[in-house]
Amino acid sequence: LGIRKALGLFANLRPVKLAPALLEASTLKPEVLAGVDLLVVRELTGGIYFGPRQEATADDPTAFDTMLYTQPEIERVTRLAAAAARGRSGRLASVDKANVLASSRLWRRVVTEVVRAEFPDVELEHVLVDAMAMHLIRRPSAYDVVLAENLFGDILTDEASMLAGSMGLLPSASLGTDLNGHGHPRGLYEPIHGSAPDIAGKGVANPLAAILSAAMLLRHSLGMENEAQAVERAVESVLADGLRTGDIAWGAKEILGTVEMGAAVVSRLTAIN
């Protein structure tokens, strides 16, 4: 949390795109997963994680956290999500709990105003967070770009990650307002999974999420779209040929370790270039 705040990284982007070769790796039915290509945009520096709070004590066993948002915080992440939607299908689903929470009613109003005024070509839909949690399992292909505040986005992105069958497949980008020397936003790029200390040094970790995070870096912070697509195609090619790490071993022709899988992607990338 401190790194995000210090670097001004206000938006987290998590793409969830299923390779056809891995439809059977998920716990959901292949017919439910067919065509899933989501981008979840999560606001990162506001909301309940950063609002006023109080810890319970022995003298006062009362604790609270505050979900606090300002209009500028909502506006900037909405612009980023709407711009992403404009470059994709033109559809944006904004998630809130406006039937209960005052902060969500502000969220809904500001998102609506920004999209109407600045992105009139983007189709906006408001979805309550509990409904979205169901829709991501029942009909995930119905959504393209999903925008959510910090807490809701934290939960929904982990849920969406399981559509792919493994967290070892999914990258993320956290972007800020500062621009680098290329005129693109500075960012923090990383897989969505943790450090997995239980398998450290064993050479069995799936490197694909880290590789795809590098592709996101090429796209968002360096403006190298062709190179980003080449990396993504190399990963898709490896998976299509049945090469797998242990976490996605279903339907594998060959199970590889971390180094071998990385080398296979590099080989395909060299061939593409």
C-alpha positions as CSV (number, residue, x, y, z in Angstrom):
1,L,0.0,0.0,0.0
2,G,2.8,2.4,0.8
3,I,4.5,1.9,-2.5
4,R,1.3,2.6,-4.4
5,K,0.7,5.8,-2.4
6,A,4.3,7.0,-2.6
7,L,4.5,6.5,-6.4
8,G,0.9,7.8,-7.0
9,L,-0.1,4.6,-8.7
10,F,-3.9,5.1,-8.7
11,A,-5.1,2.4,-11.1
12,N,-4.5,-1.3,-11.3
13,L,-5.1,-3.1,-14.6
14,R,-5.7,-6.8,-14.7
15,P,-6.4,-8.5,-18.0
16,V,-8.1,-11.9,-17.9
17,K,-7.9,-13.5,-21.4
18,L,-8.2,-17.2,-21.7
19,A,-6.1,-19.1,-24.2
20,P,-8.3,-21.6,-26.1
21,A,-5.8,-24.3,-25.1
22,L,-6.5,-23.7,-21.4
23,L,-10.3,-23.7,-21.4
24,E,-10.3,-27.1,-19.6
25,A,-7.9,-25.9,-16.9
26,S,-10.5,-23.8,-15.2
27,T,-13.1,-25.1,-12.8
28,L,-15.8,-23.6,-14.9
29,K,-17.3,-25.2,-18.0
30,P,-15.6,-24.4,-21.3
31,E,-18.8,-23.1,-22.8
32,V,-19.1,-20.5,-20.0
33,L,-15.5,-19.4,-20.5
34,A,-15.4,-19.2,-24.3
35,G,-14.7,-15.7,-25.5
36,V,-13.7,-14.3,-22.1
37,D,-11.4,-11.2,-22.6
38,L,-11.8,-9.0,-19.5
39,L,-9.9,-6.0,-18.3
40,V,-10.5,-5.1,-14.7
41,V,-9.5,-1.6,-13.7
42,R,-9.3,-1.1,-9.9
43,E,-8.8,2.2,-8.2
44,L,-5.7,1.9,-5.9
45,T,-5.1,4.8,-3.6
46,G,-8.5,5.7,-2.2
47,G,-11.4,3.9,-0.4
48,I,-11.5,1.9,2.7
49,Y,-7.8,0.9,2.7
50,F,-6.7,4.6,3.0
51,G,-9.6,6.2,4.9
52,P,-9.7,7.1,8.6
53,R,-9.6,4.1,10.9
54,Q,-9.5,3.0,14.5
55,E,-8.1,-0.1,16.0
56,A,-9.9,-1.8,18.9
57,T,-8.3,-1.6,22.3
58,A,-8.9,-3.3,25.6
59,D,-10.5,-0.1,26.9
60,D,-12.5,0.5,23.8
61,P,-13.3,-2.6,21.9
62,T,-14.6,-0.7,18.9
63,A,-12.9,-0.6,15.5
64,F,-13.8,1.1,12.2
65,D,-12.5,1.7,8.7
66,T,-13.9,4.5,6.5
67,M,-14.6,4.2,2.8
68,L,-13.7,7.7,1.6
69,Y,-13.5,9.0,-2.0
70,T,-13.2,12.4,-3.5
71,Q,-14.5,13.5,-6.9
72,P,-11.0,13.9,-8.5
73,E,-10.0,10.4,-7.4
74,I,-13.0,8.9,-9.1
75,E,-12.6,11.1,-12.2
76,R,-9.0,10.1,-13.0
77,V,-9.6,6.3,-12.8
78,T,-12.8,6.7,-14.8
79,R,-10.9,8.4,-17.6
80,L,-8.3,5.7,-17.7
81,A,-11.0,2.9,-17.7
82,A,-13.2,4.7,-20.3
83,A,-10.1,5.3,-22.6
84,A,-9.3,1.6,-22.3
85,A,-12.9,0.7,-23.2
86,R,-12.8,3.1,-26.2
87,G,-9.8,1.2,-27.5
88,R,-11.5,-2.2,-27.1
89,S,-15.2,-2.9,-27.5
90,G,-16.5,0.4,-26.3
91,R,-18.3,-1.1,-23.3
92,L,-17.6,-0.2,-19.7
93,A,-19.2,-1.7,-16.6
94,S,-18.8,0.3,-13.4
95,V,-19.2,-1.6,-10.1
96,D,-20.5,0.0,-6.9
97,K,-22.9,-0.5,-4.0
98,A,-25.0,2.6,-4.6
99,N,-28.1,1.1,-3.1
100,V,-26.4,1.2,0.3
101,L,-23.2,3.3,0.4
102,A,-22.9,7.1,0.2
103,S,-19.4,6.8,-1.3
104,S,-20.8,4.5,-4.0
105,R,-23.5,7.0,-4.9
106,L,-20.8,9.6,-5.4
107,W,-18.9,7.0,-7.4
108,R,-21.8,6.3,-9.7
109,R,-22.6,10.0,-10.2
110,V,-19.0,11.0,-11.1
111,V,-18.5,8.0,-13.4
112,T,-21.7,8.9,-15.2
113,E,-20.7,12.5,-15.6
114,V,-17.2,11.8,-16.9
115,V,-18.3,9.2,-19.4
116,R,-21.2,11.3,-20.7
117,A,-19.1,14.4,-21.1
118,E,-15.8,13.0,-22.3
119,F,-16.5,9.5,-23.7
120,P,-20.0,9.7,-25.3
121,D,-19.1,6.8,-27.6
122,V,-18.5,4.5,-24.6
123,E,-21.5,2.4,-23.5
124,L,-21.7,2.6,-19.7
125,E,-23.4,0.1,-17.4
126,H,-23.7,0.3,-13.6
127,V,-23.6,-3.0,-11.8
128,L,-23.9,-3.6,-8.1
129,V,-20.9,-5.4,-6.7
130,D,-22.8,-8.5,-5.4
131,A,-24.4,-8.9,-8.8
132,M,-21.1,-8.6,-10.6
133,A,-19.6,-11.3,-8.3
134,M,-22.3,-13.6,-9.7
135,H,-22.0,-12.5,-13.3
136,L,-18.3,-13.2,-13.4
137,I,-19.0,-16.8,-12.7
138,R,-22.3,-17.2,-14.6
139,R,-21.5,-15.1,-17.8
140,P,-18.0,-13.6,-17.7
141,S,-17.9,-13.1,-21.5
142,A,-20.7,-10.5,-21.2
143,Y,-18.2,-8.0,-19.9
144,D,-15.2,-6.2,-21.4
145,V,-13.8,-3.4,-19.2
146,V,-14.9,-3.5,-15.5
147,L,-14.2,-0.5,-13.3
148,A,-14.3,-0.8,-9.5
149,E,-13.2,1.1,-6.4
150,N,-10.4,-0.3,-4.3
151,L,-12.1,-2.9,-2.0
152,F,-14.5,-4.2,-4.6
153,G,-11.8,-4.3,-7.2
154,D,-9.5,-6.2,-4.8
155,I,-12.1,-8.9,-4.4
156,L,-13.4,-9.1,-8.0
157,T,-9.9,-9.2,-9.5
158,D,-9.0,-12.3,-7.5
159,E,-12.3,-13.9,-8.4
160,A,-11.7,-13.1,-12.1
161,S,-8.2,-14.5,-11.9
162,M,-9.7,-18.0,-11.3
163,L,-11.5,-17.9,-14.6
164,A,-8.1,-18.6,-16.2
165,G,-7.4,-21.6,-14.0
166,S,-4.3,-20.4,-12.3
167,M,-2.9,-17.1,-10.9
168,G,0.4,-18.1,-12.5
169,L,-1.0,-16.9,-15.9
170,L,-2.2,-13.4,-15.1
171,P,-0.2,-10.1,-15.2
172,S,-1.0,-6.7,-13.8
173,A,0.0,-3.1,-14.2
174,S,-0.3,-0.3,-11.7
175,L,-0.2,3.1,-13.3
176,G,0.2,6.6,-12.0
177,T,-0.1,10.2,-13.3
178,D,3.6,10.8,-13.7
179,L,4.9,10.5,-17.2
180,N,8.3,9.0,-18.1
181,G,10.7,10.2,-20.8
182,H,8.6,8.4,-23.5
183,G,5.5,10.4,-22.5
184,H,3.7,7.4,-21.1
185,P,2.7,6.7,-17.5
186,R,5.2,5.3,-15.1
187,G,4.0,2.0,-13.7
188,L,4.7,-1.0,-11.5
189,Y,4.3,-4.3,-13.3
190,E,4.0,-7.7,-11.6
191,P,2.2,-11.0,-11.6
192,I,-1.0,-11.0,-9.5
193,H,0.2,-14.0,-7.5
194,G,2.3,-13.9,-4.3
195,S,5.9,-14.8,-3.7
196,A,5.0,-18.5,-3.1
197,P,7.8,-19.2,-0.5
198,D,6.7,-22.9,-0.4
199,I,8.1,-23.5,-3.8
200,A,11.0,-21.1,-3.7
201,G,14.1,-22.5,-5.3
202,K,12.4,-25.6,-6.7
203,G,12.3,-24.4,-10.3
204,V,8.6,-25.2,-10.7
205,A,7.0,-21.7,-10.6
206,N,5.0,-20.6,-13.7
207,P,6.9,-17.7,-15.3
208,L,4.1,-16.8,-17.7
209,A,2.5,-14.1,-15.5
210,A,5.8,-12.4,-15.1
211,I,6.5,-12.6,-18.9
212,L,3.0,-11.2,-19.6
213,S,3.6,-8.4,-17.1
214,A,6.7,-7.4,-19.2
215,A,4.4,-7.2,-22.2
216,M,2.1,-4.8,-20.3
217,L,5.2,-2.7,-19.5
218,L,6.0,-2.5,-23.2
219,R,2.5,-1.5,-24.0
220,H,1.6,1.0,-21.3
221,S,4.9,2.6,-20.2
222,L,7.0,2.3,-23.4
223,G,4.2,2.6,-26.1
224,M,5.6,-0.5,-27.9
225,E,2.4,-2.2,-28.9
226,N,3.8,-4.4,-31.6
227,E,6.5,-5.8,-29.3
228,A,3.9,-6.3,-26.5
229,Q,1.7,-8.3,-28.9
230,A,4.7,-10.4,-30.0
231,V,5.4,-11.4,-26.4
232,E,1.7,-12.3,-26.0
233,R,1.7,-14.4,-29.2
234,A,4.8,-16.2,-28.1
235,V,3.0,-17.2,-24.8
236,E,-0.1,-18.3,-26.7
237,S,2.0,-20.4,-29.1
238,V,3.7,-22.2,-26.3
239,L,0.4,-23.0,-24.6
240,A,-1.2,-24.1,-27.9
241,D,1.6,-26.6,-28.4
242,G,0.8,-28.2,-25.0
243,L,3.7,-27.0,-23.0
244,R,2.7,-26.5,-19.4
245,T,4.1,-25.9,-15.9
246,G,2.7,-28.0,-13.1
247,D,-0.1,-25.6,-12.1
248,I,-1.7,-25.8,-15.5
249,A,-0.8,-29.4,-16.3
250,W,-4.2,-30.4,-17.6
251,G,-3.9,-31.6,-21.2
252,A,-0.1,-31.2,-21.2
253,K,2.1,-32.8,-23.8
254,E,5.1,-31.8,-21.7
255,I,5.5,-30.4,-18.2
256,L,8.3,-27.9,-17.9
257,G,10.0,-26.1,-15.1
258,T,10.4,-22.4,-14.7
259,V,13.6,-22.0,-16.7
260,E,12.5,-24.4,-19.5
261,M,9.1,-22.6,-19.9
262,G,10.8,-19.2,-20.1
263,A,13.3,-20.6,-22.7
264,A,10.4,-21.9,-24.7
265,V,8.7,-18.5,-24.8
266,V,12.0,-16.8,-25.8
267,S,12.4,-19.4,-28.6
268,R,8.9,-18.6,-30.0
269,L,9.5,-14.9,-29.6
270,T,12.7,-15.1,-31.6
271,A,10.8,-17.0,-34.3
272,I,8.0,-14.4,-34.4
273,N,10.5,-11.5,-34.7
